[in-house]
Amino acid sequence: MKRVNPKTVQDNGAKVVPDVAASENFFPISAVSEATGVPTVTLRAWERRYQFLAPHRTPKGHRLYSVDQIAMIRRVTALIDSGIPVSRVGDLLKGESQTFQETPSSSGDNWQQLQDAMLEAVCEFNESRLDEIYEDVLSRFSDARVTEKLIIPLLNRLGVNWACGATGVAEEHFFSLYLRNKLGSRWHHGSYSRIGRRLVVACLPGDRHEYGLLFFSLVARSRGFDPIMLGADMPLGELTKVVNKTRAAAIVLSSTLEPGWQVVERDLKGLCKSVNVPVFIGGSGTVSIASALAAVGAVTVDAVLIDGVETIHRQLNGRL
């Protein structure tokens, strides 16, 4: 993003930033819009109507945003994408850190307590209690944070409990259906722009665990991308035509299971050769075979796929 000089002067009590040479701390509204996926008209409306932001001004009146303010913009976007009306966001932001850093209420012990509470609700098949906990956490933290600290550990605990007989298939099915419905609702009813770069998003063949894919797509959408989600167990041979028809900027694949050699050496290798866009791949199934994936032309991003959104954003920007 384009930066400007952080040196400030005072003008009748207002903070004014000289509009001079490049530096590291302030960004013009056009760069902030591109980085966050929030249109400039929306940024101005948030400032004017809801007072979410108070950007610095140059002597000529141009808006400049700090790194902390960009973090606040992403926080607002995360709240809206979680289903919170924009009119309520201001109240939810009060008392929170504007840098969107971890707070005492998000310490390891408290995340553990939230996992315990949600697990108890699942074991009691108590959807209203489950919904109460989940919606409260989403109102306070980003999708990425909730997924990393709450949802993925809870899914792992359910799997372990099922394997050792502490819970049955019914509990896992109950939570899986709940999570699928919640994510699907947010996906279909969330606001987004179709002008962002398109990503073809799918699970590898044989992988039916699409939660990470759904979370990734929601975060990518809030980042300004336009994901085309194809879901679980996708034959890779179908993706070339999808890229060509949609003019997608990249393919993003999810792998929660370690893929077999045929998928890697035949299907994935063939896909990477047949398209002229990057093929990104993430998920827990990629950790032990990262070198094999790189050898066939895929770009590994992260074991937690949603953490790869920023990597993908940076790499695609580098291709412009």
C-alpha positions as CSV (number, residue, x, y, z in Angstrom):
1,M,0.0,0.0,0.0
2,K,1.1,3.6,-0.6
3,R,2.4,5.2,2.6
4,V,2.9,8.8,3.6
5,N,5.0,10.6,6.2
6,P,3.9,10.1,9.8
7,K,5.2,13.5,11.1
8,T,2.2,15.4,12.4
9,V,1.4,19.0,13.2
10,Q,-1.5,20.6,15.1
11,D,-4.1,22.7,13.3
12,N,-6.7,24.2,15.7
13,G,-6.6,21.1,17.8
14,A,-7.1,18.7,14.9
15,K,-4.4,16.2,14.0
16,V,-3.0,17.0,10.6
17,V,-0.4,14.9,8.7
18,P,1.7,16.6,6.0
19,D,1.1,15.2,2.5
20,V,4.8,14.4,1.7
21,A,7.1,11.6,0.8
22,A,6.6,7.9,1.6
23,S,7.1,6.5,5.1
24,E,5.7,3.6,7.1
25,N,2.7,4.7,9.2
26,F,-0.1,6.3,7.3
27,F,-2.1,5.2,4.3
28,P,-4.5,7.0,1.9
29,I,-8.1,6.0,1.6
30,S,-7.7,4.4,-1.8
31,A,-4.9,2.0,-0.5
32,V,-6.9,1.2,2.7
33,S,-10.0,0.4,0.5
34,E,-7.9,-1.9,-1.6
35,A,-6.3,-3.6,1.4
36,T,-9.5,-4.2,3.4
37,G,-12.1,-4.7,0.6
38,V,-14.2,-1.9,2.0
39,P,-15.3,0.7,-0.7
40,T,-14.1,4.3,-0.1
41,V,-17.7,5.5,0.1
42,T,-18.4,3.0,2.9
43,L,-15.3,4.2,4.8
44,R,-16.5,7.8,4.6
45,A,-20.0,6.7,5.7
46,W,-18.7,4.8,8.7
47,E,-16.8,7.9,9.7
48,R,-19.7,10.3,9.2
49,R,-22.7,8.3,10.4
50,Y,-21.3,6.0,13.0
51,Q,-18.0,7.5,14.1
52,F,-16.2,4.2,13.9
53,L,-13.1,6.0,12.6
54,A,-11.3,9.3,12.9
55,P,-8.7,9.3,10.2
56,H,-5.9,11.9,10.2
57,R,-6.1,14.7,7.6
58,T,-3.4,16.3,5.5
59,P,-3.4,20.1,5.2
60,K,-5.3,19.6,1.9
61,G,-8.0,17.6,3.7
62,H,-7.1,14.1,2.4
63,R,-7.8,11.2,4.8
64,L,-4.9,9.1,6.1
65,Y,-5.3,5.9,8.1
66,S,-2.9,4.4,10.7
67,V,-2.2,0.7,11.0
68,D,-4.4,0.6,14.1
69,Q,-7.3,2.2,12.2
70,I,-6.9,-0.4,9.4
71,A,-7.2,-3.0,12.1
72,M,-10.4,-1.3,13.3
73,I,-11.8,-1.4,9.8
74,R,-11.2,-5.1,9.6
75,R,-12.8,-5.5,13.0
76,V,-15.9,-3.7,11.9
77,T,-16.0,-5.8,8.7
78,A,-15.7,-9.0,10.8
79,L,-18.6,-7.9,13.0
80,I,-20.9,-7.1,10.1
81,D,-20.0,-10.4,8.3
82,S,-20.9,-12.3,11.5
83,G,-24.5,-10.9,11.1
84,I,-24.2,-7.9,13.5
85,P,-26.2,-4.9,12.1
86,V,-24.0,-1.9,11.3
87,S,-26.1,0.2,13.7
88,R,-25.0,-2.0,16.6
89,V,-21.3,-2.2,15.8
90,G,-20.4,1.0,17.6
91,D,-21.8,-0.3,20.9
92,L,-20.0,-3.6,20.5
93,L,-16.7,-1.8,19.8
94,K,-16.9,0.3,23.0
95,G,-14.4,-0.9,25.6
96,E,-12.6,-3.1,23.1
97,S,-9.0,-2.5,21.9
98,Q,-9.0,-0.5,18.7
99,T,-5.9,-2.4,17.6
100,F,-7.9,-5.6,17.6
101,Q,-5.3,-7.3,19.7
102,E,-6.0,-10.2,22.1
103,T,-7.6,-9.1,25.3
104,P,-7.7,-10.7,28.8
105,S,-11.1,-12.2,27.9
106,S,-9.4,-14.2,25.1
107,S,-6.7,-15.8,27.2
108,G,-6.0,-19.5,26.9
109,D,-8.0,-20.4,30.0
110,N,-11.1,-18.5,28.8
111,W,-10.9,-20.1,25.4
112,Q,-10.8,-23.5,27.2
113,Q,-13.8,-22.5,29.2
114,L,-15.7,-21.6,26.0
115,Q,-14.8,-24.9,24.5
116,D,-16.0,-26.7,27.6
117,A,-19.3,-24.7,27.5
118,M,-19.9,-25.4,23.9
119,L,-19.0,-29.1,24.3
120,E,-21.5,-29.4,27.2
121,A,-24.2,-27.8,25.0
122,V,-23.4,-30.2,22.2
123,C,-23.6,-33.2,24.5
124,E,-27.0,-32.0,25.8
125,F,-28.1,-31.3,22.2
126,N,-29.0,-27.8,23.4
127,E,-29.0,-25.7,20.3
128,S,-30.1,-22.5,21.9
129,R,-27.3,-22.6,24.4
130,L,-24.8,-23.4,21.6
131,D,-26.1,-20.5,19.6
132,E,-25.9,-18.1,22.6
133,I,-22.2,-18.9,23.1
134,Y,-21.2,-18.9,19.5
135,E,-22.9,-15.7,18.6
136,D,-21.5,-13.9,21.6
137,V,-17.9,-14.9,20.7
138,L,-18.4,-13.9,17.1
139,S,-19.6,-10.5,18.2
140,R,-16.2,-10.0,20.0
141,F,-13.6,-11.7,17.9
142,S,-12.7,-12.2,14.2
143,D,-13.7,-15.3,12.2
144,A,-10.0,-16.3,12.1
145,R,-9.6,-16.0,15.9
146,V,-12.8,-17.9,16.7
147,T,-12.0,-20.7,14.2
148,E,-8.4,-21.1,15.5
149,K,-9.2,-20.9,19.2
150,L,-12.7,-22.4,19.5
151,I,-14.1,-24.2,16.5
152,I,-11.2,-26.3,15.3
153,P,-10.2,-27.4,18.9
154,L,-13.8,-28.2,19.6
155,L,-14.1,-30.3,16.4
156,N,-10.9,-32.1,17.4
157,R,-12.2,-32.8,20.9
158,L,-15.4,-34.2,19.5
159,G,-13.4,-36.5,17.3
160,V,-11.2,-37.7,20.2
161,N,-14.2,-38.2,22.4
162,W,-16.0,-40.2,19.7
163,A,-12.9,-42.4,19.2
164,C,-12.6,-43.2,22.9
165,G,-16.3,-43.6,23.4
166,A,-16.9,-40.5,25.6
167,T,-19.5,-39.3,23.0
168,G,-21.2,-40.9,20.1
169,V,-21.9,-40.2,16.4
170,A,-25.1,-38.3,17.3
171,E,-23.2,-35.5,19.1
172,E,-20.8,-35.1,16.2
173,H,-23.6,-35.0,13.7
174,F,-25.5,-32.6,15.8
175,F,-22.7,-30.1,15.9
176,S,-21.7,-30.6,12.3
177,L,-25.2,-29.8,11.1
178,Y,-25.4,-26.8,13.4
179,L,-22.1,-25.5,12.1
180,R,-22.9,-26.1,8.5
181,N,-26.2,-24.3,8.8
182,K,-24.6,-21.3,10.6
183,L,-21.8,-20.9,8.1
184,G,-24.1,-21.5,5.1
185,S,-26.5,-18.8,6.4
186,R,-23.7,-16.3,6.8
187,W,-22.3,-17.2,3.4
188,H,-25.6,-16.7,1.6
189,H,-26.8,-13.6,3.5
190,G,-23.5,-11.7,3.9
191,S,-22.9,-8.5,2.0
192,Y,-20.0,-8.5,-0.4
193,S,-18.9,-7.0,-3.7
194,R,-18.6,-8.9,-7.0
195,I,-15.8,-6.7,-8.2
196,G,-13.1,-8.4,-6.2
197,R,-10.7,-11.0,-7.7
198,R,-12.3,-14.4,-8.0
199,L,-11.0,-17.5,-6.2
200,V,-12.1,-21.0,-7.1
201,V,-12.3,-22.7,-3.8
202,A,-12.7,-26.5,-3.2
203,C,-11.7,-29.5,-1.1
204,L,-9.4,-32.1,-2.6
205,P,-11.0,-35.4,-3.9
206,G,-12.0,-37.6,-1.0
207,D,-12.0,-34.8,1.5
208,R,-15.6,-34.1,2.8
209,H,-14.6,-31.8,5.7
210,E,-15.6,-28.4,4.2
211,Y,-15.7,-26.3,7.4
212,G,-12.2,-24.9,6.9
213,L,-13.2,-24.0,3.3
214,L,-16.4,-22.2,4.5
215,F,-14.4,-20.2,7.1
216,F,-11.8,-19.4,4.6
217,S,-14.4,-18.2,2.0
218,L,-16.0,-15.9,4.6
219,V,-12.7,-14.3,5.6
220,A,-11.6,-14.0,2.0
221,R,-14.9,-12.3,1.1
222,S,-14.4,-9.8,3.9
223,R,-10.9,-9.2,2.5
224,G,-12.3,-8.2,-0.8
225,F,-12.1,-11.4,-2.8
226,D,-15.0,-13.0,-4.6
227,P,-14.8,-16.8,-3.8
228,I,-16.5,-19.3,-6.0
229,M,-17.1,-22.1,-3.6
230,L,-17.4,-25.7,-5.0
231,G,-17.4,-27.5,-1.7
232,A,-16.2,-31.0,-0.7
233,D,-14.7,-33.9,-2.6
234,M,-14.1,-32.0,-5.8
235,P,-12.5,-33.7,-8.9
236,L,-9.5,-31.5,-9.7
237,G,-9.9,-32.2,-13.5
238,E,-13.1,-30.0,-13.4
239,L,-11.3,-26.9,-12.1
240,T,-9.6,-25.8,-15.3
241,K,-12.8,-25.0,-17.1
242,V,-14.1,-23.2,-14.0
243,V,-11.0,-21.0,-14.0
244,N,-11.4,-20.3,-17.7
245,K,-15.1,-19.5,-17.5
246,T,-14.9,-17.3,-14.5
247,R,-11.5,-15.7,-15.2
248,A,-10.5,-16.5,-11.6
249,A,-7.2,-15.1,-10.2
250,A,-6.3,-18.3,-8.3
251,I,-7.4,-21.7,-7.1
252,V,-7.6,-22.4,-3.4
253,L,-7.8,-26.0,-2.2
254,S,-8.4,-27.4,1.3
255,S,-7.0,-30.7,2.5
256,T,-7.8,-31.8,6.1
257,L,-6.7,-35.3,5.2
258,E,-3.3,-36.2,3.8
259,P,-3.9,-36.8,0.1
260,G,-2.7,-40.0,-1.6
261,W,0.1,-40.0,-4.1
262,Q,-2.4,-40.3,-7.1
263,V,-4.1,-37.1,-6.0
264,V,-0.8,-35.3,-5.7
265,E,1.3,-36.7,-8.5
266,R,-1.5,-37.1,-11.0
267,D,-4.5,-34.9,-10.3
268,L,-2.8,-31.9,-8.6
269,K,0.2,-31.9,-10.9
270,G,-2.0,-32.0,-13.9
271,L,-4.1,-29.1,-12.6
272,C,-1.1,-27.0,-11.9
273,K,0.2,-27.5,-15.4
274,S,-3.2,-26.8,-17.1
275,V,-3.9,-23.4,-15.5
276,N,-2.0,-20.1,-15.7
277,V,-3.0,-19.0,-12.2
278,P,-1.5,-20.0,-8.8
279,V,-2.9,-23.1,-7.1
280,F,-2.8,-22.5,-3.3
281,I,-3.4,-25.4,-0.9
282,G,-3.9,-25.3,2.9
283,G,-5.3,-27.4,5.7
284,S,-4.0,-29.9,8.3
285,G,-3.4,-32.5,5.6
286,T,-0.7,-30.5,3.9
287,V,1.8,-30.2,6.8
288,S,3.7,-33.5,6.3
289,I,3.8,-33.3,2.5
290,A,4.6,-29.7,1.9
291,S,7.7,-30.5,-0.2
292,A,5.7,-32.9,-2.4
293,L,3.0,-30.3,-3.0
294,A,5.6,-27.7,-3.9
295,A,7.3,-30.1,-6.3
296,V,4.1,-30.4,-8.4
297,G,3.6,-26.7,-8.5
298,A,1.2,-26.0,-5.7
299,V,1.7,-23.2,-3.2
300,T,1.2,-24.2,0.4
301,V,-0.3,-21.5,2.7
302,D,-1.1,-22.7,6.2
303,A,-2.3,-25.7,8.2
304,V,-5.2,-23.4,9.3
305,L,-6.5,-22.4,5.9
306,I,-8.0,-19.1,6.9
307,D,-4.5,-17.9,8.0
308,G,-3.6,-18.2,4.3
309,V,-5.9,-15.3,3.2
310,E,-3.2,-12.7,3.8
311,T,-0.5,-14.9,2.1
312,I,-2.8,-15.2,-0.9
313,H,-3.5,-11.5,-1.0
314,R,0.2,-10.6,-0.9
315,Q,1.2,-13.1,-3.6
316,L,-1.6,-12.1,-5.9
317,N,-0.7,-8.4,-5.4
318,G,2.8,-9.3,-6.4
319,R,1.6,-10.7,-9.7
320,L,-0.2,-7.5,-10.7
